[in-house]
């Protein structure tokens, strides 16, 4: 949200080293890579995420986000959709 995407990617990767199954870190890594236009990385992570979380839905995810700003929610959901999540 602050635009410090490279730092965010490094932190999400670090979080995944400590907790490989972290849904939050994985979704945020996919989102950040998608926003940066790193489609291959985003899609590869999304494929793996889907295989580990077959019941994931963007609709449920969007409802769980704590943001009041609908534009921010739409931006995140669009980035995940672009990476191949549904």
DRENDONU-928715 format. One line per field, with one value per residue: residue number from 1; x, y, z of N, C-alpha, C in turn; residue in three letters. Coordinates in steps of 0.001 Angstrom, whole numbers, always signed. Last residue first. Example, Ala and Ser with C-alpha at 12.3 -4.5 7.8 and 13.67 -1.06 7.14 Angstrom:
BEGIN
k (2  1)
n_px (+12850  +13190)
n_py (-2250  -5690)
n_pz (+7080  +7800)
ca_px (+13670  +12300)
ca_py (-1060  -4500)
ca_pz (+7140  +7800)
c_px (+12900  +13200)
c_py (+30  -3300)
c_pz (+7870  +7800)
r (Ser  Ala)
//
This chain:
BEGIN
k (86  85  84  83  82  81  80  79  78  77  76  75  74  73  72  71  70  69  68  67  66  65  64  63  62  61  60  59  58  57  56  55  54  53  52  51  50  49  48  47  46  45  44  43  42  41  40  39  38  37  36  35  34  33  32  31  30  29  28  27  26  25  24  23  22  21  20  19  18  17  16  15  14  13  12  11  10  9  8  7  6  5  4  3  2  1)
n_px (-9324  -6067  -4366  -3343  -5638  -6671  -4851  -5422  -8116  -7827  -6428  -8286  -10506  -9448  -9075  -11713  -12906  -11655  -11578  -10163  -9851  -11207  -13190  -14222  -12092  -12316  -14727  -13964  -11862  -11519  -10211  -10216  -7604  -4791  -2769  -3317  -3230  -448  +571  -584  +524  +3211  +2949  +1880  +3992  +6081  +4922  +4400  +5135  +3898  +3488  +1110  +2129  +3713  +1670  +40  +1839  +2359  -188  -546  +1590  +955  -1598  -1011  +1822  +3356  +5965  +7253  +9826  +9594  +7570  +8908  +10625  +8749  +7796  +10136  +10558  +8181  +8546  +10680  +9420  +7306  +6219  +3686  +2120  +808)
n_py (-17132  -16270  -15194  -12694  -11217  -11669  -10183  -7637  -7398  -7382  -4936  -3103  -3492  -2491  +174  +979  +900  +1432  -38  -3258  -5904  -8626  -10457  -10007  -10984  -13744  -14339  -13740  -15432  -18396  -21604  -24318  -25195  -24587  -25808  -25042  -22250  -21912  -22724  -20706  -18404  -18641  -18367  -15772  -14212  -14820  -13893  -11133  -8607  -6229  -5376  -6687  -9314  -9142  -8531  -10860  -12854  -11878  -12034  -14794  -15547  -14297  -15519  -18265  -19963  -22238  -21624  -19632  -18840  -18312  -16441  -14203  -13763  -13053  -10699  -9121  -8862  -7549  -5098  -4000  -3647  -1809  +515  +1523  +1135  -1194)
n_pz (-8948  -10220  -12132  -12013  -12266  -9714  -8212  -9176  -8419  -5636  -5290  -6349  -4710  -2315  -3053  -3484  -1001  +2026  +4276  +4678  +5495  +3633  +3236  +730  -804  -262  -1483  -4158  -4710  -2833  -2167  -2258  -2676  -1861  -3231  -5814  -5572  -5155  -7634  -9205  -8052  -8684  -11461  -11646  -10618  -12385  -14810  -14319  -13009  -12603  -10066  -9500  -9295  -7010  -5161  -5258  -4422  -1851  -717  -734  +977  +3402  +3940  +4148  +4807  +4610  +5536  +7522  +6913  +4218  +4173  +5150  +2997  +1079  +2240  +2167  -594  -1310  +56  -1300  -3763  -3125  -1722  -1705  +426  +0)
ca_px (-10744  -6959  -5037  -2392  -4664  -7368  -4947  -4060  -7744  -8553  -5852  -6921  -10595  -9887  -7924  -10750  -13267  -11522  -12819  -10080  -10276  -10231  -12419  -15080  -12414  -11121  -14586  -15127  -11608  -12280  -10019  -11493  -8582  -5999  -2783  -3223  -4505  -1411  +914  -835  -922  +2821  +3531  +1099  +2662  +6220  +5363  +3319  +5921  +3964  +4746  +1095  +1177  +4327  +2756  -488  +1195  +3454  +446  -1468  +1519  +2218  -1438  -1901  +1123  +1948  +5708  +5912  +9498  +10657  +7292  +7800  +11176  +9581  +6876  +9527  +11598  +8482  +7433  +10826  +10594  +7041  +7569  +4441  +2978  +0)
ca_py (-16884  -16732  -16451  -13794  -11172  -12206  -11643  -8166  -7373  -8464  -6210  -3180  -3815  -3884  -647  +1040  -120  +1973  +691  -1914  -4906  -7546  -10562  -9710  -9553  -13003  -14487  -13097  -13998  -17616  -20153  -23667  -25328  -23933  -25966  -26476  -22919  -21526  -23468  -22123  -18613  -18685  -19589  -16934  -14166  -15114  -15285  -12084  -9853  -6745  -4969  -5228  -8960  -9477  -7586  -9532  -12933  -12029  -10720  -13939  -16027  -13971  -14079  -17784  -18733  -22327  -21901  -20248  -19201  -19213  -17780  -14768  -14097  -14236  -11824  -9478  -9454  -8879  -5981  -4330  -4510  -3171  -30  +1608  +2316  +0)
ca_pz (-9195  -9152  -12415  -11791  -13365  -10889  -8017  -9296  -9838  -6285  -4858  -6887  -6136  -2409  -2670  -4591  -1981  +684  +4008  +4139  +6472  +3734  +4479  +1885  -834  +138  -27  -3540  -4634  -3816  -2158  -1943  -3770  -1329  -1773  -5530  -5873  -4122  -6420  -9500  -8003  -7272  -10889  -12095  -10014  -10963  -14654  -14540  -13023  -13974  -10691  -9619  -10344  -8300  -5410  -5550  -5737  -2814  -880  -1482  -403  +2727  +3817  +3093  +5151  +4256  +4117  +7554  +8282  +4670  +3655  +5928  +4311  +877  +2048  +3457  +257  -1845  +404  +120  -3663  -3571  -1526  -2948  +473  +0)
c_px (-11500  -8386  -5921  -3044  -3649  -6416  -5644  -4063  -6355  -8211  -6511  -6267  -9217  -9932  -8273  -9537  -12290  -11763  -12841  -11460  -10298  -10736  -11431  -14295  -13274  -11416  -13399  -15024  -12754  -11971  -10904  -11382  -9914  -7120  -4053  -3264  -4450  -2746  -90  -555  -1278  +1328  +3139  +1630  +1855  +4852  +5457  +3737  +4956  +4816  +4879  +2349  +1154  +3419  +3444  +613  +712  +2900  +1622  -843  +627  +2177  -182  -1697  +300  +1159  +4235  +5468  +8176  +10340  +8387  +7502  +10099  +10189  +7654  +8571  +11009  +9517  +7700  +9742  +10832  +8235  +7547  +5853  +3784  +854)
c_py (-16833  -16339  -16992  -15170  -12304  -12259  -12303  -9675  -7948  -8520  -7389  -4512  -3948  -4313  -2135  +169  -151  +868  +1202  -1293  -3467  -6434  -9412  -9719  -9158  -11508  -13693  -13169  -13272  -16137  -19500  -22147  -24629  -23992  -25410  -26745  -24399  -22233  -23173  -22970  -20070  -18949  -19736  -18236  -15402  -15165  -15677  -13531  -11024  -7984  -5466  -4727  -7455  -9098  -7869  -8562  -11546  -12099  -10776  -12566  -15129  -14389  -13731  -16290  -18219  -21066  -21936  -20526  -19935  -19709  -18779  -16194  -14751  -14701  -13122  -10661  -9916  -9581  -7402  -5305  -4934  -4106  -1523  +1070  +2493  +1262)
c_pz (-7896  -9465  -11312  -11988  -13258  -12091  -9197  -9134  -10061  -7771  -5561  -6529  -6769  -3871  -2753  -4293  -3151  -342  +2578  +3951  +5966  +4648  +4672  +3191  +367  +216  +485  -2011  -3946  -3615  -3207  -1893  -3503  -2368  -1127  -4025  -5540  -4326  -5302  -8264  -8275  -7135  -9421  -11523  -10392  -10283  -13190  -14346  -13136  -14110  -12133  -10324  -10570  -9456  -6730  -5936  -6162  -4235  -1858  -1721  -1248  +1260  +3018  +2860  +3979  +4525  +3716  +6120  +8414  +6078  +4002  +5479  +5185  +2193  +1821  +3321  +1589  -977  -75  +547  -2217  -3430  -1856  -2847  -810  +0)
r (Unk  Unk  Unk  Unk  Unk  Unk  Unk  Unk  Unk  Unk  Unk  Unk  Unk  Unk  Unk  Unk  Unk  Unk  Unk  Unk  Unk  Unk  Unk  Unk  Unk  Unk  Unk  Unk  Unk  Unk  Unk  Unk  Unk  Unk  Unk  Unk  Unk  Unk  Unk  Unk  Unk  Unk  Unk  Unk  Unk  Unk  Unk  Unk  Unk  Unk  Unk  Unk  Unk  Unk  Unk  Unk  Unk  Unk  Unk  Unk  Unk  Unk  Unk  Unk  Unk  Unk  Unk  Unk  Unk  Unk  Unk  Unk  Unk  Unk  Unk  Unk  Unk  Unk  Unk  Unk  Unk  Unk  Unk  Unk  Unk  Unk)
//
